[in-house]
Amino acid sequence: MHVLATAGHVDHGKSTLVRALTGSDPDRLADEKRRGLTIRLGYCWTELDPVGEVAFVDVPGHDRFLPTTLSGLGPAPAVLFVVAADDPWMPQAAEHLAALDALGVRHGVLAVTRADLTDPGPALATARAQLAGTGLAGAPAVAVSGRTGQGLAELRAALGAMLAAIPAPDPATPARLWADRSFHLRGSGTIVTGTLPAGTIAVGDRLVTDAVEVRVRGIQALGSDTDRVVGPARVALDLGGGVGRSVAEGSVLVAPEAYRWTSEIDVRLRGDGDPPRGPLLHIGALACAVHVRPLGNGYARLGLERPLPLHAGDRAILRDPGDRRMWGVAVLDPDPVPLRRRGAAGRHATALAGFDGGMAAPLRVRGAARRSELARSGFTDDLDAAAGDEWLLDPARASELAARLTELVTAAGVDGISPADAARRLGLPDPVLLRALPGPAPIERGGRLVADIGLGEAESRALAALTAELADAPFAAPDADRLRELGIDDAMLARLARAGRLVRPAPGIALGPGAVDEAVSRLAELPQPFTASEARRALGTSRRVALPLLDHLDRSGRTVRLPDDRRRLRT
């Protein structure tokens, strides 16, 4: 399916043209028929070669209904722009064109109506000149008459060719439906209709709106029931009973966990002059009040009155309800970093100039981020980091942080520093990011990061003597008297253990650095589980050494102590 909206000044023949193309009347309200103008969004469909099904969203042309018009234009990827041959270029035509340009609409057809009443040439030339400075510059143009049928075949051909040239969106794109109508249908429940720009919705899917999760119980597209629909499409969803007023007109329904619901966004603005502090933001089929914080150079931070599910790259309109000025909005970052220091706004505007939709630029601003969170914000993965890495670190900061980590670990001496404390001091959100730093990683012993520092002369001499003593009997730890003879007190034992030069399962007990692995190897030969006495004999040592060593193996996760006081190796 393809979807396009109409646009143009009131009473220039938009609805008449849609009726002529589809055979259906988009004006369904009695008041619309009585007054001869569109008040609410209208929907009709037909088939066009070579693209097949095409849904039309017919929008009001009267200036009083501009918010409704923008709700129809917002999600539509293409437009049928209508001007009348027997009227000059009119204000709402200019306003609709400005809105389309702000939304970044680049696909459309220009239709000059009432060609049976007067020469369409002057109106066609004027309209082409007006379109020339917008994204619709060079759009194909057709002179038509909805009353006589003149030019309708040419218009159908032009619309079909234009729609065929639009790249098809990825059906795997996370679904986001902008609800432009919501009503209760007896026997079914809450029904919402809207335009699905991209993605797929199937019966049974769960969708989220604000804090409410709903389940799709039925789908209708172009008047027919279906099990699934792929955007772009006009769709009606049956959400069943129990939803109540939680899904109203102006709601947006999205795939769970696929979008960031945000109340603050960084954007690029395009338009004349500065917007007021409190304009309206029109995005999709809804509008909400925002607070504008200028950052400089055409960039701003918008505070939204309600959380919305937004992605980087979304297009919207800022509108001043007072003087009707509009600005185009491109969402750059739906999850902006705080700006607290003096001059931060200007520096941040410079950084935003590098945002291109990929993850690299927001990662530079954040320093570190989760890949999944960047994806929820709509950033495309353009990083060289391994695909499985969840935490990402800005390469530009990595070398500086690695040097600072070395300083922290060295300053901590043999006592070391915990990974959590090191990450906190470096401003990293998770200790796992320490592993992503370049250069040799600090040594981790006993849950702490320690520097590989050299030993003093006395420590080296004492360690050499102890190593020689344990060479033939690795678990025959010297007693306190022998340790004193070797020049080793308990403080030195603790320092050597923290430096990883020996194992100290308890005060006064010293074993070689490979004692734990050797103990596990010997215990693996025992029938599992085993008693402390069986372990003592396998290790060839005394209870004084065996019991603290077994406790050490328990704490380090190498063995499991059972309720009957036996142990087994952890598998």
Number of C-alpha atoms within 10 A of each C-alpha: 17 25 23 26 25 27 30 29 24 23 17 23 23 30 28 19 25 24 18 17 21 17 13 16 17 24 24 15 12 9 12 14 13 8 9 13 19 25 23 20 20 21 19 22 23 15 16 19 15 12 16 13 15 24 23 26 27 29 29 29 27 19 16 10 14 18 18 21 28 25 24 29 28 25 26 26 23 25 26 24 25 26 30 29 25 18 15 12 18 14 14 18 22 16 20 22 21 21 26 28 20 23 27 21 21 17 22 25 24 26 29 25 30 24 24 18 11 14 13 20 13 14 22 22 11 14 23 18 13 16 19 13 11 17 19 24 15 17 18 17 22 25 25 24 23 21 15 12 14 17 19 19 13 14 21 16 15 22 27 20 17 18 25 15 10 13 7 12 13 12 15 11 15 18 21 28 30 25 26 22 18 19 15 17 12 8 8 13 17 22 23 26 21 28 29 26 24 23 20 21 26 17 17 15 15 17 21 20 21 16 8 11 16 18 17 17 18 20 24 17 18 18 12 9 12 14 13 16 21 21 25 24 25 29 25 24 24 20 25 19 15 10 17 13 11 15 24 18 18 19 22 23 24 21 21 16 13 21 22 20 20 18 17 21 21 27 28 22 23 18 15 9 10 12 18 17 13 18 21 21 24 23 23 30 26 20 19 16 17 21 18 19 17 20 21 14 13 15 24 24 23 22 18 19 14 13 15 21 21 24 25 25 19 18 23 26 27 29 23 17 13 8 7 12 18 24 24 24 26 21 23 29 27 29 21 17 14 9 11 8 7 8 10 12 20 15 13 19 21 14 14 22 14 14 19 15 20 18 21 22 20 25 20 17 16 14 18 21 22 15 20 17 17 24 18 21 24 24 25 15 16 11 13 7 14 8 9 7 12 15 17 23 24 19 17 11 13 19 14 13 18 21 13 15 21 18 12 20 23 19 14 15 17 21 18 24 20 19 19 17 14 21 18 13 12 17 12 19 15 16 16 15 18 21 12 18 20 14 12 9 15 19 16 17 14 14 13 19 27 26 24 14 10 9 14 9 9 12 17 13 14 18 22 12 15 22 17 12 16 17 11 9 13 21 23 20 22 18 13 16 11 12 20 13 10 17 16 22 15 17 11 15 23 20 18 21 22 23 25 20 17 21 22 24 20 16 13 18 21 30 25 23 17 12 18 18 12 15 20 17 13 12 22 15 9 15 10 12 17 18 16 15 14 15 21 20 12 16 21 14 16 14 13 14 23 24 17 16 23 23 16 18 21 17 12 13 13 17 20 20 20 11 7 7 11 16 20 19 19 12 7
